[in-house]
Amino acid sequence: MSVFSERLQQLKLEKNFLQKDIAANIGVSLRAYQYYEQGQKEPTMSVLIAIADYFDVSLDYLVGRTDNPKRC
């Protein structure tokens, strides 16, 4: 499992969000979101940005380049 998929799962649990709601808000199908969470597929850059915006975290945090979730 990738750092990205682990962070995605962690953020979902911390915020108590549902997969279907996240998927709808970032503009992907539920199945696509599930693939991201399971580490089976990687999102496009535009989807990655939408995920970061939705959870209000930095892209570097999402992909494991930093442990600080705050945006600059």
C-alpha positions, 0 to 999 in steps of 0.5 A, a space after each residue: 500500500 502506498 503512502 498516498 492510499 494510507 493517507 487517504 484512508 486516514 483522512 477519511 477516518 479522521 473526518 468521518 467521511 463516507 467514500 461516496 461523499 468524497 467521490 462525489 465532491 472530488 468529481 470521480 466515481 465511487 469505484 475510482 475513489 475506492 481504487 485510490 484508497 486501495 492503492 490499485 490506481 493513482 489519480 490524475 493531477 487534477 483529481 489529486 488537487 481536488 482531493 487535497 482541496 477537499 481535505 484541506 491538506 497539502 499535495 506534499 502531505 498526500 503523497 508522503 513528501 512531508 508529515 505536515 498536512 498544513 498548506 503553505 
